[in-house]
């Protein structure tokens, strides 16, 4: 059942104004897929990210290797089985078509999928737990797992597979790309995403684990990585070296988006949104009136953008973030990912399996 999302105007300027505003917003956000309990179709799992190629064709990913696809703008969704086995792993007799990794790659079922990234209309990647990297070269029709390997020799002097949770990913050329992940993981590919090599810093008992959550290159040489405790890393040499920068906050940082080399935003813990208009030389906090963690952010141009987070909160701006309006999709879950194809079409997902869509009237 399609439900209309009820939105609330943060500052009441009379009952008549509040009523008219709410009526407009109600027409914009709708729940396209109910939560796991209400839906009851047996396809359960936390959703982690969403991506649309255009206003009709999209996919979402989540825990347990879950992938759903749509070709009607999100009105209906179909589960897609994907092979999560590493390259060269044989199919276990009687195992499911998308069976979990064999021994040495996590076991216990398929890994969670966290992030969707497309280079162009054909080539895309999905990153996930236990070092999972999936690649498509046919617009998502088929996905093949690629290997993440450590550049540090382990026991016996051999370089083994990477087991970190892999998050943000970006290709900066046809052959070179980077992935950021848990435990200070940074991986690099030099062969077009076929193999990925890098390092992690596993925390010992009593130590604080620092997780890298996302990555964004504004050019082949200049890029940013964000993460726990206000971590902000900058490279000016195409990822050869990374320099720590101070954004002025120690909040956990989750989402980053640039629309050009100078203009970008970062979102994070406790409603934090930071903005730069000088290529990251300075970062200034934007007022949001939100106290909920913001897990993802996207802009379609320098003016129009969305951020999503805790308690199903959606923040929307049409003036570059100078002002943000807050609406809430029904329920108390956490919105984890957001994607927009233009200023009139946006989608978000949460950890109860809900998918909601925005369509401007």
N, C-alpha and C positions, 0 to 999 in steps of 0.2 A: 504494500500500500504506500503510495506517495504521500508524504506528509509535508506540510508547509512549515518552514522553519520560523519560529517566533523570535524576533530580534528586539533588543531593548536600546533605547536612546539614552546615553549616559547622563545627560543633563536635561532635566525636564523644564520646558519653557511653555508651561500650560498644557492642559489635557488635550486640547484640540490639536496642537502641534505634535505632541507625542503620538496621538492616534494616527495622524496622517503619515508620519515618518514610519511607524511600524507597519502600516499597510503596504508601503512601497517595498520595504525590506522583505516582508513575508513573501512577496511575489518573486524574489530573486533567489533565495537559497531553498532548495528542496532536498529531502532525503531520498536518494535513489536506491539505496539498499539498506534495509533495516539491520539492527544489531543481531548477533548470532542467536540470542534467545528468542526474540520475536519472529525472526525469519524461520528458524527451525528446519533448514534444508539439509543439515548434516555437513555443510561446508563451513567449518569453523576455523578461526585463527585470527590473531591480531594482525591488522594491516599496518604496513610501515611506510609505503610510498606509493605515489600515483604519477602516471605520465600519460599525456594525450598527444598523439601525432597531429590531430586536427580536432574539429569540434565533434566528431563522431567516433573516432577510433582511439582506444586507450587501453591501458592495462594497470593493474595494481598488484603489489606483492606483499607478502607477509610471512608470518612464522610457519615453520614446517615446510618450507619450499612452496608455499601457496602462491599461485598466480591466477588472476582472473582477467579476462579480456572482454571488451565490449566493442560493438560496431554501430551502436545507435545512440551515442552520446552518454551512455551510462544507464539507460533505462533497463537494460537486461545485461547480465553478466554470466559468462561461461567459464568453468574451471579448466585450466590448461595444464596438462601433465608435462613436466619437464624432467629431463634426466640429470640428476644432481651428482652422478658418479664422476670421479676424476678421470682425466684422459688415461686410457689403457686399462681401466678397471673392468673386469668381466662382469656380466650380468649374473647374479646369483640365481640358481634354478628356483623357480617358483616365486621370485621376488616381484614387487610391483614395478610397473614401467618407469616410474620416477623414483625408484628405490633410493634409500639413504646411502651415504657414503660407506664403503667397507672399512674394516679395521684400520686404524691409523688416521682416519679422517673424520673422527667425531663419533660415528655410530649413533645409535639411538634415534634414527629417523633423519629426515632431511633438515638441513640447517635453515635458520631464519634468513629471509632476504630483506635487506634494509634500504637499498637505494637503486633507483633507475636513472640511467644516463644514456642519451642518444647523441652520437656524433653528427649524424645526418639521418635522412629518412630510411636508410637501410641498416646502418651499423649502430649497435647499441650494446650497453653493458648493464649487468645487475651485480651488485656486491652484497655480501652477506656474512653470516657467522662462520666460524671455523675456516677462515681463509677462502670462502666461496667467491669465485668470479665466474660469471656466465657471459657469453658473448653471442650476439646474433648478427648475421650479415644479410638477412632477408626480412627486415622490418618486424622481427619478433615472431615469425612463423616457427623457427627452430632456434634452440639455444644450446650451446656447447660449453662445458666447463673448462676453464683455463687454470693453470697452476700458479699458485703464489708460493715462492720459495724464499727462505732466509739466506742472506748473504753471509751469515755468521755460522761457522762450523759447529755442529752439535757434538753429541757423544759419538766417539769413533771417528771424528774429523769430517763427517759427512754433512752436507747442507740439506736439511730436511724441509718438509712442507710448512707453510705458515698457518698457524691456527688462530690468529687474531680475528676479531670482528672487523670486517672491512666496511667502510662507510663511503665517504666522498670519493669521486673519481672524475678525472678529466684528461682527455687527450689534447696535447698542445700542437701536435702535427700528425701526419699519417702514421708515423712510426713511434713517437714518443708520448708517453702519458704517465700519470701519477695516481696513486690511491693513498688515502689517509685512513687510519683505523685505530683501534684500541691499543693501549700500551705503547703510545708514541710511534705507532707503525707508519712508515712511509715506504711505499713500493713504487718501482719504476719499470716501465716497459720500453724497450727499444726496437721491438719487432711487430709493432702494430697491435699490441694487446694479446699476443699469443702466449708469452711468458712474462711473469712479473717477479721481480727480485727486490728485496729490501730487508729492513731490520725492525725489530721490536725491542722494547725495554720492559721485560716482565717485572712486575712489582713483587718484592719479597714480603713475607709476613711483617706487618707493622709499617710498611712503606705505603705511600699514597700513589695510587695508579692514575696516570694521566692519559686520558683518551682523546684522540684527535677525531673530530666529528665531521669535518667537511673541508673541501678544497675548492679554490676558484682561481684560475689564471685569466688575467685580463689581456695578456699577450703571450707570445711564445717564451718570453723571458721573465715576465713579472707575474707573480702569483702569491696567494695567501692560503694559509691553513689555520683553522680555528679548532678550539677544543676546551677541555676542562679547565676550571679555575682561571678563566680569562685568557687562556693560551691564544696567542696571535703570532703566527710565524710568517715571515715575508722572504721571498726570493726575488732577486733581480738578475739572476744568471741562469734561468731556465731550470731551477731545481737542483743545481749543483751544490749550493749552500743555502741554508735557511737561517734567518736572523730573527731573534725574539723581538717583538714590539710590545709596547705597553698601551693598551686601549683605555686604561684608567679604571677598569672594573675587574673584579675577580670572579664574576658570575660565570657559570658554565655557558659556553657559547655553542649553539647547535646549527644554525643556518646562515648562509652567506649568499649574496647575489649582487652582481655588478651589471649595469646596463651599458657601460663603456669604461675606458681606462681610468676615469676620474670618479665616477659616481657609483657608490655601492652602499649596501646595508648589511648588518649582522644582527641576528636575533638570538636571544638566550634566556637564561633563567630570570624568573621574577619579572616578566614583562619587558625585559631590556631590548631596546632596538638602538643600534648605533648607526650613524650615517657619516659618510665621507663624500666630499665633492672635490678633493684635491689628490685623488689617487692613493688615499690611505695615509698621507702625512699626518692628518689629524682625524680623529673620530669623535663625533658629538652625539650625545644621547638625545633621542627624540621622545617627546612625552606621549605616552600611550594610554594612561589611566588603567593599565592592566597590571595585575599582580601574579598572573599565571605564567608558568614557563612557556616560552614560545619555541617550538621545535623546528619550524621551517618557514622560509620567506621566499617570495618570488615577486618580481616586477616585470611588466610587459613593456614599459617604457619608463622615462624618467619621472613620471607622475603617478602612474597607476600600479598599485601593488597590494599583496595580501600577506599576512602572517598568521599562523595557526598554532594552537597549543592546548594547555590544560583546561579542563572543564568545558571541552568542545567550543572554545572561544576562537572566533575569527575576527581579525583586525583588517580593516580595509582603508586605503588611502587613495585619494585622487589628486593630491597636491605634493607628491614627493615625500610624504611622511611628515609634513608640518603638522597635520592633524590626522588622527586615526579614529575611525568609528568601530565600535565593538558590537558584534552579534554573537549569539550562541545557538548552536545546533542542539536540539533536545538531548538530554542525557548528561551524565557526569564523567564521561570518558575523556581521553586525551587525543586530540588531533595530532597526527604524527607527520603528515606530508601534505603538500599543496602544489598544484600545477595549474597554469593558465596558458591558453593558446592566444588570447587577445584580451582586451579590456572587458569584453562581454561574456567570456566563458572561463570558468574556473572550477576546479574540483578539489576535494579534500577527503581524507580517510582517517579513521581512528582505530584505537586498539580494541574496540568491541566489534569490529567488522563492518562498521557503518561507512557508506560512501555517500557524500553529498555533493550536489552540483549547484553552481551559481550561473544564472543566465539573466543578463540585464534586460529589462523590459524596454 
